[in-house]
Amino acid sequence: MAERSTRSGRLPRQLHPGAWWLWALGLAVVASRTWNPLLLLLVLVVAGYVVVARRTDAPWARSYALFLKLGLTVLTIRLVFQVVLGVPQGGTLLFTLPSADLPDWAAGVTLGGPVTLESVIAAATDGLRLATILGCIGAANALANPKRLLASMPAALYEIGVAVVVALSFAPSLVGSVQRVRAARRLRGRPDRGLRSILSVALPVLEDALERSLSLAAAMDSRGYGRRAEVPASTRRA
Protein backbone atom coordinates (compact mmCIF):
# COMPACT_ATOMS: atom_id res chain seq x y z
CA MET A 1 0.00 0.00 0.00
CA ALA A 2 1.12 3.53 -0.78
CA GLU A 3 0.42 4.68 2.79
CA ARG A 4 2.80 2.13 4.29
CA SER A 5 5.71 2.45 1.91
CA THR A 6 8.33 5.14 2.21
CA ARG A 7 10.79 6.31 -0.40
CA SER A 8 13.43 3.96 0.98
CA GLY A 9 11.10 0.98 0.80
CA ARG A 10 10.95 0.47 4.57
CA LEU A 11 7.78 -0.13 6.54
CA PRO A 12 8.06 2.21 9.53
CA ARG A 13 5.79 1.97 12.52
CA GLN A 14 2.59 3.87 11.75
CA LEU A 15 2.09 6.55 14.37
CA HIS A 16 -1.31 7.81 15.36
CA PRO A 17 -2.16 11.00 13.41
CA GLY A 18 -2.94 12.73 16.68
CA ALA A 19 0.64 12.06 17.79
CA TRP A 20 1.99 13.78 14.68
CA TRP A 21 -0.22 16.79 15.31
CA LEU A 22 0.80 17.00 18.99
CA TRP A 23 4.45 16.83 17.94
CA ALA A 24 4.00 19.52 15.28
CA LEU A 25 2.00 21.79 17.58
CA GLY A 26 4.72 21.40 20.22
CA LEU A 27 7.31 22.58 17.70
CA ALA A 28 5.03 25.46 16.72
CA VAL A 29 4.71 26.51 20.38
CA VAL A 30 8.49 26.43 20.75
CA ALA A 31 8.84 28.58 17.63
CA SER A 32 6.29 31.10 18.91
CA ARG A 33 8.13 31.49 22.23
CA THR A 34 11.58 32.35 20.91
CA TRP A 35 13.15 35.20 18.95
CA ASN A 36 16.43 33.39 18.33
CA PRO A 37 16.88 32.86 14.56
CA LEU A 38 19.18 29.89 15.14
CA LEU A 39 16.56 28.10 17.22
CA LEU A 40 13.89 28.87 14.62
CA LEU A 41 16.07 27.45 11.86
CA LEU A 42 16.77 24.41 14.03
CA VAL A 43 13.04 23.79 14.44
CA LEU A 44 12.60 24.00 10.66
CA VAL A 45 15.49 21.59 10.11
CA VAL A 46 14.05 19.10 12.61
CA ALA A 47 10.58 19.28 11.05
CA GLY A 48 11.98 18.91 7.54
CA TYR A 49 14.20 15.97 8.48
CA VAL A 50 11.32 14.10 10.11
CA VAL A 51 9.09 14.72 7.07
CA VAL A 52 11.74 13.43 4.67
CA ALA A 53 12.45 10.39 6.86
CA ARG A 54 8.88 9.37 7.69
CA ARG A 55 6.53 10.61 4.98
CA THR A 56 4.86 8.13 2.68
CA ASP A 57 3.87 8.23 -1.00
CA ALA A 58 0.30 9.25 -0.12
CA PRO A 59 -1.12 12.39 -1.77
CA TRP A 60 -1.12 14.42 1.47
CA ALA A 61 2.64 13.80 1.89
CA ARG A 62 3.40 16.25 -0.94
CA SER A 63 1.94 19.26 0.88
CA TYR A 64 5.05 20.12 2.91
CA ALA A 65 6.73 21.98 0.06
CA LEU A 66 3.61 24.11 -0.38
CA PHE A 67 3.77 25.22 3.27
CA LEU A 68 7.45 26.02 2.94
CA LYS A 69 6.75 28.22 -0.08
CA LEU A 70 3.92 29.88 1.82
CA GLY A 71 6.26 30.54 4.73
CA LEU A 72 8.86 32.03 2.40
CA THR A 73 6.16 34.28 0.93
CA VAL A 74 5.14 35.42 4.42
CA LEU A 75 8.77 36.19 5.29
CA THR A 76 9.21 38.22 2.09
CA ILE A 77 6.00 40.19 2.64
CA ARG A 78 7.01 40.95 6.23
CA LEU A 79 10.35 42.33 5.09
CA VAL A 80 8.78 44.41 2.32
CA PHE A 81 6.22 45.91 4.71
CA GLN A 82 8.95 46.76 7.21
CA VAL A 83 11.05 48.52 4.56
CA VAL A 84 8.17 50.36 2.87
CA LEU A 85 5.76 50.92 5.79
CA GLY A 86 8.01 50.44 8.77
CA VAL A 87 8.01 52.18 12.14
CA PRO A 88 11.12 54.35 12.49
CA GLN A 89 13.80 52.78 14.72
CA GLY A 90 17.20 54.06 15.68
CA GLY A 91 20.33 52.17 14.80
CA THR A 92 22.67 51.52 11.92
CA LEU A 93 21.41 53.18 8.76
CA LEU A 94 21.43 50.92 5.68
CA PHE A 95 19.80 53.15 3.06
CA THR A 96 17.10 55.77 2.70
CA LEU A 97 13.98 55.49 0.53
CA PRO A 98 11.96 58.42 -0.80
CA SER A 99 9.38 59.29 1.84
CA ALA A 100 5.83 60.66 1.69
CA ASP A 101 3.57 62.24 4.29
CA LEU A 102 0.68 60.16 5.63
CA PRO A 103 -2.59 61.35 7.21
CA ASP A 104 -2.81 62.01 10.93
CA TRP A 105 -4.68 58.73 11.56
CA ALA A 106 -1.57 56.88 10.37
CA ALA A 107 0.70 58.56 12.88
CA GLY A 108 3.71 56.44 13.79
CA VAL A 109 3.88 54.77 10.38
CA THR A 110 6.15 56.11 7.65
CA LEU A 111 6.03 55.53 3.92
CA GLY A 112 9.64 55.12 2.88
CA GLY A 113 12.35 56.96 4.73
CA PRO A 114 15.44 55.58 6.48
CA VAL A 115 15.85 51.82 6.80
CA THR A 116 18.00 50.59 9.66
CA LEU A 117 19.74 47.28 10.20
CA GLU A 118 17.95 46.69 13.50
CA SER A 119 14.49 47.10 11.95
CA VAL A 120 15.33 44.69 9.11
CA ILE A 121 16.64 42.09 11.57
CA ALA A 122 13.53 42.41 13.75
CA ALA A 123 11.24 42.04 10.71
CA ALA A 124 13.21 39.06 9.40
CA THR A 125 13.02 37.34 12.79
CA ASP A 126 9.31 37.99 13.07
CA GLY A 127 8.72 36.67 9.56
CA LEU A 128 10.90 33.64 10.26
CA ARG A 129 8.76 32.84 13.30
CA LEU A 130 5.62 32.84 11.17
CA ALA A 131 7.34 30.78 8.46
CA THR A 132 8.52 28.24 11.05
CA ILE A 133 5.02 27.86 12.48
CA LEU A 134 3.67 27.29 8.98
CA GLY A 135 6.41 24.72 8.39
CA CYS A 136 5.39 22.85 11.55
CA ILE A 137 1.74 22.78 10.46
CA GLY A 138 2.85 21.61 7.02
CA ALA A 139 4.86 18.79 8.60
CA ALA A 140 1.76 17.55 10.41
CA ASN A 141 -0.24 17.73 7.17
CA ALA A 142 2.42 15.70 5.37
CA LEU A 143 2.73 13.01 8.05
CA ALA A 144 -0.76 12.57 9.50
CA ASN A 145 -3.25 10.40 7.64
CA PRO A 146 -6.51 12.41 7.51
CA LYS A 147 -8.59 9.23 7.18
CA ARG A 148 -7.14 7.73 10.34
CA LEU A 149 -7.51 11.08 12.07
CA LEU A 150 -11.25 11.12 11.38
CA ALA A 151 -11.62 7.43 12.28
CA SER A 152 -10.09 8.12 15.70
CA MET A 153 -12.37 11.07 16.47
CA PRO A 154 -15.03 10.52 19.16
CA ALA A 155 -18.55 10.10 17.84
CA ALA A 156 -19.65 13.30 19.57
CA LEU A 157 -17.15 15.25 17.46
CA TYR A 158 -17.95 13.47 14.20
CA GLU A 159 -19.34 16.49 12.31
CA ILE A 160 -16.43 18.64 13.46
CA GLY A 161 -14.04 15.87 12.43
CA VAL A 162 -15.43 15.80 8.90
CA ALA A 163 -14.92 19.55 8.60
CA VAL A 164 -11.36 19.20 9.94
CA VAL A 165 -10.55 16.46 7.44
CA VAL A 166 -11.85 18.62 4.59
CA ALA A 167 -9.63 21.48 5.79
CA LEU A 168 -6.56 19.27 6.25
CA SER A 169 -6.94 17.55 2.89
CA PHE A 170 -7.42 20.83 1.01
CA ALA A 171 -3.69 21.70 0.90
CA PRO A 172 -2.57 18.27 -0.40
CA SER A 173 -5.39 18.33 -2.95
CA LEU A 174 -4.26 21.79 -3.98
CA VAL A 175 -0.74 20.51 -4.70
CA GLY A 176 -2.06 17.67 -6.84
CA SER A 177 -4.42 19.99 -8.69
CA VAL A 178 -1.60 22.41 -9.53
CA GLN A 179 0.46 19.57 -10.98
CA ARG A 180 -2.44 18.27 -13.09
CA VAL A 181 -3.45 21.70 -14.43
CA ARG A 182 0.15 22.64 -15.27
CA ALA A 183 0.65 19.33 -17.07
CA ALA A 184 -2.54 19.91 -19.07
CA ARG A 185 -1.37 23.40 -20.06
CA ARG A 186 1.99 22.05 -21.22
CA LEU A 187 0.26 19.44 -23.38
CA ARG A 188 -1.77 22.22 -25.01
CA GLY A 189 1.35 24.28 -25.68
CA ARG A 190 0.49 26.99 -23.17
CA PRO A 191 2.97 28.45 -20.66
CA ASP A 192 2.75 26.98 -17.16
CA ARG A 193 4.98 29.54 -15.43
CA GLY A 194 4.79 33.25 -14.86
CA LEU A 195 2.14 35.67 -13.64
CA ARG A 196 -0.29 35.09 -16.51
CA SER A 197 -0.26 31.34 -16.01
CA ILE A 198 -0.89 31.77 -12.27
CA LEU A 199 -3.98 33.87 -12.94
CA SER A 200 -5.37 31.38 -15.46
CA VAL A 201 -4.57 28.34 -13.32
CA ALA A 202 -5.83 29.63 -9.97
CA LEU A 203 -9.60 29.18 -10.50
CA PRO A 204 -9.60 25.59 -11.87
CA VAL A 205 -7.05 24.57 -9.24
CA LEU A 206 -9.13 25.90 -6.35
CA GLU A 207 -12.30 24.33 -7.73
CA ASP A 208 -10.65 20.94 -8.23
CA ALA A 209 -8.97 20.94 -4.79
CA LEU A 210 -12.19 21.85 -2.98
CA GLU A 211 -14.17 19.29 -4.95
CA ARG A 212 -11.68 16.54 -4.09
CA SER A 213 -11.71 17.48 -0.41
CA LEU A 214 -15.50 17.34 -0.29
CA SER A 215 -15.47 14.04 -2.18
CA LEU A 216 -13.09 12.61 0.42
CA ALA A 217 -15.37 13.71 3.26
CA ALA A 218 -18.43 12.27 1.49
CA ALA A 219 -16.67 8.96 0.84
CA MET A 220 -15.56 8.69 4.45
CA ASP A 221 -19.03 9.60 5.65
CA SER A 222 -20.56 6.82 3.53
CA ARG A 223 -18.12 4.32 5.05
CA GLY A 224 -19.05 5.26 8.60
CA TYR A 225 -15.79 6.80 9.79
CA GLY A 226 -16.23 8.46 13.17
CA ARG A 227 -19.54 6.82 14.03
CA ARG A 228 -20.26 4.35 16.83
CA ALA A 229 -22.76 2.30 14.84
CA GLU A 230 -21.62 -1.14 13.77
CA VAL A 231 -20.33 -0.97 10.21
CA PRO A 232 -18.99 -4.04 8.39
CA ALA A 233 -15.23 -4.04 7.89
CA SER A 234 -15.67 -4.54 4.13
CA THR A 235 -17.69 -1.32 3.96
CA ARG A 236 -15.02 0.69 5.78
CA ARG A 237 -12.25 -0.35 3.40
CA ALA A 238 -11.29 2.34 0.87
Phi and psi in degrees as GROMACS dihedral restraints (atoms count N, CA, C in turn):
[ dihedral_restraints ]
;  ai    aj    ak    al  type     phi  dphi    fc
    3     4     5     6     1   -66.6    20    10
    4     5     6     7     1   -32.5    20    10
    6     7     8     9     1   -65.7    20    10
    7     8     9    10     1   -30.3    20    10
    9    10    11    12     1   -99.6    20    10
   10    11    12    13     1    -1.5    20    10
   12    13    14    15     1  -110.3    20    10
   13    14    15    16     1   132.1    20    10
   15    16    17    18     1   -99.2    20    10
   16    17    18    19     1   177.6    20    10
   18    19    20    21     1   -65.7    20    10
   19    20    21    22     1   -27.7    20    10
   21    22    23    24     1   -87.6    20    10
   22    23    24    25     1    -0.8    20    10
   24    25    26    27     1    85.8    20    10
   25    26    27    28     1    -0.2    20    10
   27    28    29    30     1   -79.6    20    10
   28    29    30    31     1   165.4    20    10
   30    31    32    33     1  -117.7    20    10
   31    32    33    34     1    83.1    20    10
   33    34    35    36     1   -71.0    20    10
   34    35    36    37     1   161.3    20    10
   36    37    38    39     1   -64.7    20    10
   37    38    39    40     1   128.1    20    10
   39    40    41    42     1   -79.6    20    10
   40    41    42    43     1   114.0    20    10
   42    43    44    45     1   -82.6    20    10
   43    44    45    46     1   154.3    20    10
   45    46    47    48     1   -64.1    20    10
   46    47    48    49     1   137.5    20    10
   48    49    50    51     1   -60.0    20    10
   49    50    51    52     1   -30.8    20    10
   51    52    53    54     1   -64.0    20    10
   52    53    54    55     1   -32.1    20    10
   54    55    56    57     1   -66.3    20    10
   55    56    57    58     1   -40.8    20    10
   57    58    59    60     1   -62.8    20    10
   58    59    60    61     1   -41.2    20    10
   60    61    62    63     1   -68.9    20    10
   61    62    63    64     1   -38.5    20    10
   63    64    65    66     1   -63.4    20    10
   64    65    66    67     1   -41.9    20    10
   66    67    68    69     1   -61.8    20    10
   67    68    69    70     1   -46.8    20    10
   69    70    71    72     1   -66.5    20    10
   70    71    72    73     1   -41.2    20    10
   72    73    74    75     1   -66.4    20    10
   73    74    75    76     1   -33.4    20    10
   75    76    77    78     1   -63.4    20    10
   76    77    78    79     1   -42.5    20    10
   78    79    80    81     1   -63.6    20    10
   79    80    81    82     1   -39.0    20    10
   81    82    83    84     1   -65.1    20    10
   82    83    84    85     1   -37.9    20    10
   84    85    86    87     1   -64.8    20    10
   85    86    87    88     1   -42.2    20    10
   87    88    89    90     1   -60.0    20    10
   88    89    90    91     1   -43.0    20    10
   90    91    92    93     1   -65.6    20    10
   91    92    93    94     1   -34.4    20    10
   93    94    95    96     1   -76.3    20    10
   94    95    96    97     1   -13.4    20    10
   96    97    98    99     1  -102.0    20    10
   97    98    99   100     1     1.7    20    10
   99   100   101   102     1  -127.8    20    10
  100   101   102   103     1   152.0    20    10
  102   103   104   105     1  -115.4    20    10
  103   104   105   106     1    11.0    20    10
  105   106   107   108     1   -84.1    20    10
  106   107   108   109     1   115.7    20    10
  108   109   110   111     1   -59.7    20    10
  109   110   111   112     1   -34.3    20    10
  111   112   113   114     1   -65.2    20    10
  112   113   114   115     1   -41.4    20    10
  114   115   116   117     1   -66.8    20    10
  115   116   117   118     1   -37.8    20    10
  117   118   119   120     1   -64.5    20    10
  118   119   120   121     1   -43.2    20    10
  120   121   122   123     1   -65.0    20    10
  121   122   123   124     1   -35.1    20    10
  123   124   125   126     1   -65.0    20    10
  124   125   126   127     1   -40.1    20    10
  126   127   128   129     1   -62.6    20    10
  127   128   129   130     1   -42.3    20    10
  129   130   131   132     1   -63.2    20    10
  130   131   132   133     1   -40.6    20    10
  132   133   134   135     1   -64.9    20    10
  133   134   135   136     1   -42.6    20    10
  135   136   137   138     1   -63.0    20    10
  136   137   138   139     1   -46.5    20    10
  138   139   140   141     1   -62.4    20    10
  139   140   141   142     1   -43.7    20    10
  141   142   143   144     1   -65.5    20    10
  142   143   144   145     1   -39.6    20    10
  144   145   146   147     1   -64.5    20    10
  145   146   147   148     1   -42.7    20    10
  147   148   149   150     1   -65.4    20    10
  148   149   150   151     1   -39.3    20    10
  150   151   152   153     1   -63.0    20    10
  151   152   153   154     1   -46.1    20    10
  153   154   155   156     1   -63.9    20    10
  154   155   156   157     1   -37.1    20    10
  156   157   158   159     1   -79.0    20    10
  157   158   159   160     1   -29.3    20    10
  159   160   161   162     1  -120.8    20    10
  160   161   162   163     1    -2.9    20    10
  162   163   164   165     1   -74.5    20    10
  163   164   165   166     1   156.9    20    10
  165   166   167   168     1  -104.3    20    10
  166   167   168   169     1  -169.0    20    10
  168   169   170   171     1   -95.1    20    10
  169   170   171   172     1    13.7    20    10
  171   172   173   174     1   -69.0    20    10
  172   173   174   175     1   158.2    20    10
  174   175   176   177     1   -59.5    20    10
  175   176   177   178     1   -37.2    20    10
  177   178   179   180     1   -70.7    20    10
  178   179   180   181     1   -14.6    20    10
  180   181   182   183     1   -72.9    20    10
  181   182   183   184     1   -11.9    20    10
  183   184   185   186     1   -91.2    20    10
  184   185   186   187     1     3.9    20    10
  186   187   188   189     1   -84.3    20    10
  187   188   189   190     1   -10.2    20    10
  189   190   191   192     1   -64.6    20    10
  190   191   192   193     1   -41.1    20    10
  192   193   194   195     1   -61.8    20    10
  193   194   195   196     1   -35.3    20    10
  195   196   197   198     1   -62.8    20    10
  196   197   198   199     1   -41.8    20    10
  198   199   200   201     1   -68.8    20    10
  199   200   201   202     1   -33.9    20    10
  201   202   203   204     1   -65.7    20    10
  202   203   204   205     1   -41.9    20    10
  204   205   206   207     1   -65.1    20    10
  205   206   207   208     1   -37.8    20    10
  207   208   209   210     1   -64.5    20    10
  208   209   210   211     1   -40.6    20    10
  210   211   212   213     1   -64.3    20    10
  211   212   213   214     1   -39.6    20    10
  213   214   215   216     1   -63.9    20    10
  214   215   216   217     1   -37.6    20    10
  216   217   218   219     1   -64.2    20    10
  217   218   219   220     1   -42.7    20    10
  219   220   221   222     1   -61.7    20    10
  220   221   222   223     1   -43.5    20    10
  222   223   224   225     1   -61.7    20    10
  223   224   225   226     1   -42.7    20    10
  225   226   227   228     1   -64.6    20    10
  226   227   228   229     1   -44.2    20    10
  228   229   230   231     1   -62.8    20    10
  229   230   231   232     1   -39.7    20    10
  231   232   233   234     1   -62.4    20    10
  232   233   234   235     1   -41.3    20    10
  234   235   236   237     1   -67.0    20    10
  235   236   237   238     1   -42.1    20    10
  237   238   239   240     1   -63.5    20    10
  238   239   240   241     1   -42.7    20    10
  240   241   242   243     1   -65.0    20    10
  241   242   243   244     1   -36.7    20    10
  243   244   245   246     1   -66.8    20    10
  244   245   246   247     1   -40.0    20    10
  246   247   248   249     1   -72.2    20    10
  247   248   249   250     1   -42.5    20    10
  249   250   251   252     1   -85.9    20    10
  250   251   252   253     1   -41.1    20    10
  252   253   254   255     1  -124.2    20    10
  253   254   255   256     1    43.3    20    10
  255   256   257   258     1   -85.1    20    10
  256   257   258   259     1   162.4    20    10
  258   259   260   261     1   -87.8    20    10
  259   260   261   262     1   130.1    20    10
  261   262   263   264     1   -58.7    20    10
  262   263   264   265     1   133.0    20    10
  264   265   266   267     1  -134.2    20    10
  265   266   267   268     1   143.2    20    10
  267   268   269   270     1   -76.0    20    10
  268   269   270   271     1   160.7    20    10
  270   271   272   273     1   143.8    20    10
  271   272   273   274     1  -156.8    20    10
  273   274   275   276     1   -77.7    20    10
  274   275   276   277     1   120.3    20    10
  276   277   278   279     1   -77.6    20    10
  277   278   279   280     1   127.8    20    10
  279   280   281   282     1   -93.7    20    10
  280   281   282   283     1   -53.9    20    10
  282   283   284   285     1  -162.3    20    10
  283   284   285   286     1   171.4    20    10
  285   286   287   288     1  -126.3    20    10
  286   287   288   289     1   128.8    20    10
  288   289   290   291     1   -97.9    20    10
  289   290   291   292     1   154.8    20    10
  291   292   293   294     1   -58.8    20    10
  292   293   294   295     1   134.7    20    10
  294   295   296   297     1  -109.8    20    10
  295   296   297   298     1   160.2    20    10
  297   298   299   300     1  -140.6    20    10
  298   299   300   301     1   150.0    20    10
  300   301   302   303     1   -79.0    20    10
  301   302   303   304     1   139.1    20    10
  303   304   305   306     1  -110.3    20    10
  304   305   306   307     1   159.9    20    10
  306   307   308   309     1   -61.2    20    10
  307   308   309   310     1   168.4    20    10
  309   310   311   312     1   -64.7    20    10
  310   311   312   313     1   -31.4    20    10
  312   313   314   315     1   -69.9    20    10
  313   314   315   316     1   -12.3    20    10
  315   316   317   318     1  -105.3    20    10
  316   317   318   319     1    31.7    20    10
  318   319   320   321     1   -63.6    20    10
  319   320   321   322     1   139.0    20    10
  321   322   323   324     1    96.8    20    10
  322   323   324   325     1   -13.9    20    10
  324   325   326   327     1  -113.0    20    10
  325   326   327   328     1   134.1    20    10
  327   328   329   330     1  -116.2    20    10
  328   329   330   331     1   144.2    20    10
  330   331   332   333     1  -100.1    20    10
  331   332   333   334     1   105.3    20    10
  333   334   335   336     1    81.6    20    10
  334   335   336   337     1  -154.3    20    10
  336   337   338   339     1    93.9    20    10
  337   338   339   340     1  -165.5    20    10
  339   340   341   342     1   -70.5    20    10
  340   341   342   343     1   142.5    20    10
  342   343   344   345     1  -119.2    20    10
  343   344   345   346     1   121.6    20    10
  345   346   347   348     1  -104.3    20    10
  346   347   348   349     1   158.0    20    10
  348   349   350   351     1   -63.6    20    10
  349   350   351   352     1   -39.4    20    10
  351   352   353   354     1   -65.3    20    10
  352   353   354   355     1   -39.1    20    10
  354   355   356   357     1   -68.8    20    10
  355   356   357   358     1   -37.0    20    10
  357   358   359   360     1   -66.6    20    10
  358   359   360   361     1   -41.5    20    10
  360   361   362   363     1   -64.5    20    10
  361   362   363   364     1   -42.6    20    10
  363   364   365   366     1   -63.1    20    10
  364   365   366   367     1   -42.5    20    10
  366   367   368   369     1   -66.4    20    10
  367   368   369   370     1   -40.2    20    10
  369   370   371   372     1   -65.1    20    10
  370   371   372   373     1   -39.2    20    10
  372   373   374   375     1   -67.0    20    10
  373   374   375   376     1   -42.1    20    10
  375   376   377   378     1   -63.4    20    10
  376   377   378   379     1   -44.3    20    10
  378   379   380   381     1   -65.5    20    10
  379   380   381   382     1   -34.6    20    10
  381   382   383   384     1   -67.0    20    10
  382   383   384   385     1   -34.8    20    10
  384   385   386   387     1   -61.3    20    10
  385   386   387   388     1   -47.5    20    10
  387   388   389   390     1   -63.7    20    10
  388   389   390   391     1   -41.0    20    10
  390   391   392   393     1   -64.7    20    10
  391   392   393   394     1   -37.9    20    10
  393   394   395   396     1   -66.4    20    10
  394   395   396   397     1   -41.6    20    10
  396   397   398   399     1   -62.5    20    10
  397   398   399   400     1   -42.1    20    10
  399   400   401   402     1   -63.2    20    10
  400   401   402   403     1   -38.1    20    10
  402   403   404   405     1   -63.8    20    10
  403   404   405   406     1   -37.4    20    10
  405   406   407   408     1   -66.0    20    10
  406   407   408   409     1   -43.5    20    10
  408   409   410   411     1   -64.1    20    10
  409   410   411   412     1   -39.0    20    10
  411   412   413   414     1   -64.5    20    10
  412   413   414   415     1   -34.6    20    10
  414   415   416   417     1   -63.6    20    10
  415   416   417   418     1   -42.4    20    10
  417   418   419   420     1   -64.1    20    10
  418   419   420   421     1   -39.8    20    10
  420   421   422   423     1   -62.8    20    10
  421   422   423   424     1   -36.0    20    10
  423   424   425   426     1   -78.4    20    10
  424   425   426   427     1   -24.2    20    10
  426   427   428   429     1  -102.8    20    10
  427   428   429   430     1   -29.5    20    10
  429   430   431   432     1   -88.6    20    10
  430   431   432   433     1   130.9    20    10
  432   433   434   435     1   -78.3    20    10
  433   434   435   436     1   114.3    20    10
  435   436   437   438     1   -64.1    20    10
  436   437   438   439     1   -28.9    20    10
  438   439   440   441     1   -67.3    20    10
  439   440   441   442     1   -45.1    20    10
  441   442   443   444     1   -67.6    20    10
  442   443   444   445     1   -31.9    20    10
  444   445   446   447     1   -63.6    20    10
  445   446   447   448     1   -43.5    20    10
  447   448   449   450     1   -70.1    20    10
  448   449   450   451     1   -37.1    20    10
  450   451   452   453     1   -64.6    20    10
  451   452   453   454     1   -28.4    20    10
  453   454   455   456     1   -89.5    20    10
  454   455   456   457     1    -2.6    20    10
  456   457   458   459     1   -71.8    20    10
  457   458   459   460     1   142.7    20    10
  459   460   461   462     1   -62.1    20    10
  460   461   462   463     1   152.9    20    10
  462   463   464   465     1   -62.1    20    10
  463   464   465   466     1   -31.3    20    10
  465   466   467   468     1   -66.4    20    10
  466   467   468   469     1   -22.7    20    10
  468   469   470   471     1  -106.8    20    10
  469   470   471   472     1    22.9    20    10
  471   472   473   474     1   -61.4    20    10
  472   473   474   475     1   -50.3    20    10
  474   475   476   477     1   -62.2    20    10
  475   476   477   478     1   -39.6    20    10
  477   478   479   480     1   -64.8    20    10
  478   479   480   481     1   -38.5    20    10
  480   481   482   483     1   -62.5    20    10
  481   482   483   484     1   -39.3    20    10
  483   484   485   486     1   -62.2    20    10
  484   485   486   487     1   -43.7    20    10
  486   487   488   489     1   -63.3    20    10
  487   488   489   490     1   -38.6    20    10
  489   490   491   492     1   -65.3    20    10
  490   491   492   493     1   -41.7    20    10
  492   493   494   495     1   -64.0    20    10
  493   494   495   496     1   -40.1    20    10
  495   496   497   498     1   -60.3    20    10
  496   497   498   499     1   -43.0    20    10
  498   499   500   501     1   -66.9    20    10
  499   500   501   502     1   -41.3    20    10
  501   502   503   504     1   -72.3    20    10
  502   503   504   505     1   -30.8    20    10
  504   505   506   507     1   -86.7    20    10
  505   506   507   508     1    -4.9    20    10
  507   508   509   510     1   -67.9    20    10
  508   509   510   511     1   -44.9    20    10
  510   511   512   513     1   -63.6    20    10
  511   512   513   514     1   -47.8    20    10
  513   514   515   516     1   -60.9    20    10
  514   515   516   517     1   -38.4    20    10
  516   517   518   519     1   -64.9    20    10
  517   518   519   520     1   -33.7    20    10
  519   520   521   522     1   -64.3    20    10
  520   521   522   523     1   -40.6    20    10
  522   523   524   525     1   -62.4    20    10
  523   524   525   526     1   -47.0    20    10
  525   526   527   528     1   -63.2    20    10
  526   527   528   529     1   -37.3    20    10
  528   529   530   531     1   -66.2    20    10
  529   530   531   532     1   -40.7    20    10
  531   532   533   534     1   -60.8    20    10
  532   533   534   535     1   -43.2    20    10
  534   535   536   537     1   -64.1    20    10
  535   536   537   538     1   -41.7    20    10
  537   538   539   540     1   -68.3    20    10
  538   539   540   541     1   -43.2    20    10
  540   541   542   543     1   -67.8    20    10
  541   542   543   544     1   -40.2    20    10
  543   544   545   546     1   -65.8    20    10
  544   545   546   547     1   -38.6    20    10
  546   547   548   549     1   -64.6    20    10
  547   548   549   550     1   -39.8    20    10
  549   550   551   552     1   -65.2    20    10
  550   551   552   553     1   -37.6    20    10
  552   553   554   555     1   -68.0    20    10
  553   554   555   556     1   -37.2    20    10
  555   556   557   558     1   -65.4    20    10
  556   557   558   559     1   -38.6    20    10
  558   559   560   561     1   -65.4    20    10
  559   560   561   562     1   -28.7    20    10
  561   562   563   564     1   -89.3    20    10
  562   563   564   565     1     3.1    20    10
  564   565   566   567     1    77.3    20    10
  565   566   567   568     1    20.7    20    10
  567   568   569   570     1  -102.4    20    10
  568   569   570   571     1   150.9    20    10
  570   571   572   573     1   -67.8    20    10
  571   572   573   574     1   141.0    20    10
  573   574   575   576     1  -113.5    20    10
  574   575   576   577     1    11.6    20    10
  576   577   578   579     1  -133.0    20    10
  577   578   579   580     1   159.3    20    10
  579   580   581   582     1   101.5    20    10
  580   581   582   583     1   171.3    20    10
  582   583   584   585     1   -65.7    20    10
  583   584   585   586     1   -41.0    20    10
  585   586   587   588     1   -63.7    20    10
  586   587   588   589     1   -40.5    20    10
  588   589   590   591     1   -67.2    20    10
  589   590   591   592     1   -35.0    20    10
  591   592   593   594     1   -62.7    20    10
  592   593   594   595     1   -43.7    20    10
  594   595   596   597     1   -65.6    20    10
  595   596   597   598     1   -36.1    20    10
  597   598   599   600     1   -81.7    20    10
  598   599   600   601     1   -20.0    20    10
  600   601   602   603     1   -92.7    20    10
  601   602   603   604     1   -24.1    20    10
  603   604   605   606     1   -59.1    20    10
  604   605   606   607     1   -49.0    20    10
  606   607   608   609     1   -64.2    20    10
  607   608   609   610     1   -52.6    20    10
  609   610   611   612     1   -62.4    20    10
  610   611   612   613     1   -31.8    20    10
  612   613   614   615     1   -66.9    20    10
  613   614   615   616     1   -46.5    20    10
  615   616   617   618     1   -64.0    20    10
  616   617   618   619     1   -41.0    20    10
  618   619   620   621     1   -63.5    20    10
  619   620   621   622     1   -44.3    20    10
  621   622   623   624     1   -67.2    20    10
  622   623   624   625     1   -41.9    20    10
  624   625   626   627     1   -65.3    20    10
  625   626   627   628     1   -42.9    20    10
  627   628   629   630     1   -66.7    20    10
  628   629   630   631     1   -39.7    20    10
  630   631   632   633     1   -63.6    20    10
  631   632   633   634     1   -40.0    20    10
  633   634   635   636     1   -69.4    20    10
  634   635   636   637     1   -37.1    20    10
  636   637   638   639     1   -64.4    20    10
  637   638   639   640     1   -43.7    20    10
  639   640   641   642     1   -66.7    20    10
  640   641   642   643     1   -36.2    20    10
  642   643   644   645     1   -64.1    20    10
  643   644   645   646     1   -39.2    20    10
  645   646   647   648     1   -62.6    20    10
  646   647   648   649     1   -45.4    20    10
  648   649   650   651     1   -63.2    20    10
  649   650   651   652     1   -40.3    20    10
  651   652   653   654     1   -66.1    20    10
  652   653   654   655     1   -40.2    20    10
  654   655   656   657     1   -65.6    20    10
  655   656   657   658     1   -40.6    20    10
  657   658   659   660     1   -69.9    20    10
  658   659   660   661     1   -34.3    20    10
  660   661   662   663     1   -64.6    20    10
  661   662   663   664     1   -41.2    20    10
  663   664   665   666     1   -68.3    20    10
  664   665   666   667     1   -22.8    20    10
  666   667   668   669     1   -93.4    20    10
  667   668   669   670     1     1.5    20    10
  669   670   671   672     1    81.3    20    10
  670   671   672   673     1    20.3    20    10
  672   673   674   675     1   -66.1    20    10
  673   674   675   676     1   131.4    20    10
  675   676   677   678     1    89.7    20    10
  676   677   678   679     1    -1.8    20    10
  678   679   680   681     1  -102.5    20    10
  679   680   681   682     1   156.0    20    10
  681   682   683   684     1   -90.4    20    10
  682   683   684   685     1   -13.4    20    10
  684   685   686   687     1   -65.2    20    10
  685   686   687   688     1   149.5    20    10
  687   688   689   690     1   -70.3    20    10
  688   689   690   691     1   122.1    20    10
  690   691   692   693     1  -124.4    20    10
  691   692   693   694     1   130.5    20    10
  693   694   695   696     1   -57.7    20    10
  694   695   696   697     1   145.6    20    10
  696   697   698   699     1   -61.9    20    10
  697   698   699   700     1   -34.4    20    10
  699   700   701   702     1   -65.2    20    10
  700   701   702   703     1   -29.4    20    10
  702   703   704   705     1   -74.6    20    10
  703   704   705   706     1   -31.3    20    10
  705   706   707   708     1   -80.0    20    10
  706   707   708   709     1   -14.9    20    10
  708   709   710   711     1   -71.4    20    10
  709   710   711   712     1   137.2    20    10
